[in-house]
Amino acid sequence: MEIDYDLYAQAMKEALKVDFISNSQELKLYANALYSAMMWGRGIDEKNRAIRERDQSVK
């Protein structure tokens, strides 16, 4: 799986905004967690979109 560097940069920017991070290792771990959550959310959005397209008769 390829890394989406634009999304990772966005996750890093968001990680830099929090106050509870005390060192660079924590920053990297937090940014990685945010990136993973963003990628997971992207996958959920795609699945929901596909479900909505298939269920046009319900609307």
C-alpha positions as CSV (number, residue, x, y, z in Angstrom):
1,M,0.0,0.0,0.0
2,E,1.3,3.4,-1.0
3,I,1.6,6.3,1.4
4,D,-0.5,9.4,0.5
5,Y,2.1,12.0,1.4
6,D,-0.4,14.9,1.2
7,L,-2.6,13.2,3.7
8,Y,0.4,12.4,5.9
9,A,1.4,16.0,5.8
10,Q,-2.1,17.1,6.9
11,A,-1.9,14.5,9.7
12,M,1.4,15.9,10.8
13,K,0.1,19.5,10.8
14,E,-2.8,18.4,13.0
15,A,-0.5,16.6,15.3
16,L,1.6,19.7,15.7
17,K,-1.4,21.5,17.1
18,V,-1.9,19.4,20.2
19,D,-0.4,20.4,23.5
20,F,0.2,17.1,25.2
21,I,3.0,15.9,22.9
22,S,6.4,16.2,24.6
23,N,8.9,14.9,22.1
24,S,9.5,14.0,18.4
25,Q,8.8,10.3,18.9
26,E,5.4,11.0,20.4
27,L,4.7,13.5,17.5
28,K,5.5,10.9,14.9
29,L,3.4,8.2,16.7
30,Y,0.4,10.6,17.0
31,A,0.7,11.7,13.3
32,N,0.8,8.1,12.3
33,A,-2.3,7.3,14.3
34,L,-4.1,10.3,12.8
35,Y,-3.0,9.2,9.3
36,S,-4.3,5.7,9.9
37,A,-7.6,7.1,11.1
38,M,-7.9,9.3,8.1
39,M,-7.2,6.4,5.7
40,W,-9.7,4.2,7.5
41,G,-12.3,7.0,7.3
42,R,-11.6,7.3,3.6
43,G,-12.3,3.6,3.1
44,I,-15.5,3.8,5.1
45,D,-16.7,6.7,3.0
46,E,-16.0,4.8,-0.2
47,K,-18.0,1.8,1.0
48,N,-20.9,3.9,2.1
49,R,-20.9,5.7,-1.3
50,A,-21.0,2.3,-3.1
51,I,-23.9,1.1,-0.9
52,R,-25.9,4.3,-1.5
53,E,-25.4,3.9,-5.3
54,R,-26.6,0.3,-5.2
55,D,-29.7,1.1,-3.1
56,Q,-31.2,3.8,-5.2
57,S,-34.6,2.1,-5.1
58,V,-34.7,2.7,-1.3
59,K,-34.7,6.5,-1.7
